[in-house]
Amino acid sequence: MNVISKRTLVEFYTQYPQAKTALEVWHADARKAQWETPEDIKRVYSTASFLKDNRVVFNIKGNDYRLIVHIDYKRKIVRVKFVGTHSQYDRIDAEEI
């Protein structure tokens, strides 16, 4: 998959260094993945949540952080929409961000 944009992840873990390893692992996994359906994601990330419009919420670092992406399965594109702490996540609308 083509992940857009890693810069968002880097900016986040620059501020929250304890998230770096987990986000780098997720990024590497996503780049290697060939996700065609939500079920493909669920096989690897059993705690992932699926929202409308092909949005997926990943629990990062033992659920310390949340990552929201939009996936275009046909084009093999994963767009990072949000990464944040739980309190930051609670202040946003995951289906609109």
Sequence and secondary structure as in RCSB ss.txt:
>XXXX:A:sequence
MNVISKRTLVEFYTQYPQAKTALEVWHADARKAQWETPEDIKRVYSTASFLKDNRVVFNIKGNDYRLIVHIDYKR
KIVRVKFVGTHSQYDRIDAEEI
>XXXX:A:secstr
 EEE HHHHHHHHHHSGGGHHHHHHHHHHHHH    SHHHHHHH TT EEETTTEEEEEETTTTEEEEEEEETTT
TEEEEEEEEEHHHHHTS TTT 
